[in-house]
Amino acid sequence: MKLFSTKSIIFYSVLGAITAFVIAPFIRSFLDYSVTVELLITTTIIIPMYAVITRLARKYL
């Protein structure tokens, strides 16, 4: 999957929207730390998730 292909742009846009509106708030709802610590913890979960989903998507896209 090429980075700037139409499929890739749509895929990452949908993945980013799901992450921003569903997964990140869900993770942050469990945390009661400062904003900086919450962002660091959330980022350590979301970046590996992108890597795994991209590898799985390569098989099907």
Short mmCIF file of the C-alpha atoms (twelve columns), coordinates in Angstrom:
data_MODEL
# 
_entry.id   MODEL 
# 
loop_
_atom_site.group_PDB 
_atom_site.id 
_atom_site.type_symbol 
_atom_site.label_atom_id 
_atom_site.label_alt_id 
_atom_site.label_comp_id 
_atom_site.label_asym_id 
_atom_site.label_seq_id 
_atom_site.Cartn_x 
_atom_site.Cartn_y 
_atom_site.Cartn_z 
_atom_site.pdbx_PDB_model_num 
ATOM 1  C CA . MET A 1  0.000   0.000  0.000  1 
ATOM 2  C CA . LYS A 2  1.605   3.257  -1.113 1 
ATOM 3  C CA . LEU A 3  1.534   6.113  1.366  1 
ATOM 4  C CA . PHE A 4  -0.154  8.704  -0.871 1 
ATOM 5  C CA . SER A 5  -2.500  6.438  -2.788 1 
ATOM 6  C CA . THR A 6  -6.248  7.071  -2.548 1 
ATOM 7  C CA . LYS A 7  -6.792  3.829  -0.618 1 
ATOM 8  C CA . SER A 8  -4.069  4.707  1.865  1 
ATOM 9  C CA . ILE A 9  -5.374  8.228  2.486  1 
ATOM 10 C CA . ILE A 10 -8.920  6.968  3.058  1 
ATOM 11 C CA . PHE A 11 -7.692  4.119  5.281  1 
ATOM 12 C CA . TYR A 12 -5.612  6.374  7.523  1 
ATOM 13 C CA . SER A 13 -8.349  9.013  7.663  1 
ATOM 14 C CA . VAL A 14 -10.887 6.465  8.884  1 
ATOM 15 C CA . LEU A 15 -8.376  4.926  11.285 1 
ATOM 16 C CA . GLY A 16 -7.480  8.377  12.640 1 
ATOM 17 C CA . ALA A 17 -11.129 9.308  13.136 1 
ATOM 18 C CA . ILE A 18 -11.839 6.088  15.015 1 
ATOM 19 C CA . THR A 19 -8.752  6.643  17.145 1 
ATOM 20 C CA . ALA A 20 -9.522  10.288 17.898 1 
ATOM 21 C CA . PHE A 21 -13.201 9.883  18.721 1 
ATOM 22 C CA . VAL A 22 -13.460 6.363  20.184 1 
ATOM 23 C CA . ILE A 23 -10.205 4.782  21.342 1 
ATOM 24 C CA . ALA A 24 -8.273  7.752  22.773 1 
ATOM 25 C CA . PRO A 25 -11.168 9.094  24.913 1 
ATOM 26 C CA . PHE A 26 -11.872 5.535  26.099 1 
ATOM 27 C CA . ILE A 27 -8.262  5.098  27.234 1 
ATOM 28 C CA . ARG A 28 -8.125  8.560  28.811 1 
ATOM 29 C CA . SER A 29 -11.344 7.911  30.752 1 
ATOM 30 C CA . PHE A 30 -9.496  5.255  32.766 1 
ATOM 31 C CA . LEU A 31 -6.591  7.549  33.603 1 
ATOM 32 C CA . ASP A 32 -6.525  10.247 36.242 1 
ATOM 33 C CA . TYR A 33 -3.132  11.805 35.607 1 
ATOM 34 C CA . SER A 34 -1.936  15.128 34.243 1 
ATOM 35 C CA . VAL A 35 -2.582  15.817 30.567 1 
ATOM 36 C CA . THR A 36 1.069   15.235 29.645 1 
ATOM 37 C CA . VAL A 37 1.204   11.805 31.291 1 
ATOM 38 C CA . GLU A 38 -2.157  10.837 29.769 1 
ATOM 39 C CA . LEU A 39 -0.933  11.780 26.288 1 
ATOM 40 C CA . LEU A 40 2.282   9.790  26.724 1 
ATOM 41 C CA . ILE A 41 0.411   6.680  27.895 1 
ATOM 42 C CA . THR A 42 -2.231  7.015  25.186 1 
ATOM 43 C CA . THR A 43 0.463   7.461  22.530 1 
ATOM 44 C CA . THR A 44 2.286   4.316  23.635 1 
ATOM 45 C CA . ILE A 45 -0.941  2.402  22.997 1 
ATOM 46 C CA . ILE A 46 -2.078  4.082  19.769 1 
ATOM 47 C CA . ILE A 47 1.208   4.044  17.791 1 
ATOM 48 C CA . PRO A 48 1.707   0.261  18.124 1 
ATOM 49 C CA . MET A 49 -1.980  -0.194 17.291 1 
ATOM 50 C CA . TYR A 50 -1.418  1.664  13.987 1 
ATOM 51 C CA . ALA A 51 1.541   -0.587 13.205 1 
ATOM 52 C CA . VAL A 52 -0.437  -3.773 13.845 1 
ATOM 53 C CA . ILE A 53 -3.486  -2.605 11.899 1 
ATOM 54 C CA . THR A 54 -1.320  -1.516 8.960  1 
ATOM 55 C CA . ARG A 55 0.328   -4.942 8.780  1 
ATOM 56 C CA . LEU A 56 -3.046  -6.659 8.917  1 
ATOM 57 C CA . ALA A 57 -4.494  -4.315 6.294  1 
ATOM 58 C CA . ARG A 58 -1.654  -5.036 3.855  1 
ATOM 59 C CA . LYS A 59 -2.946  -8.578 3.553  1 
ATOM 60 C CA . TYR A 60 -6.441  -7.462 2.613  1 
ATOM 61 C CA . LEU A 61 -5.977  -4.152 0.756  1 
# 
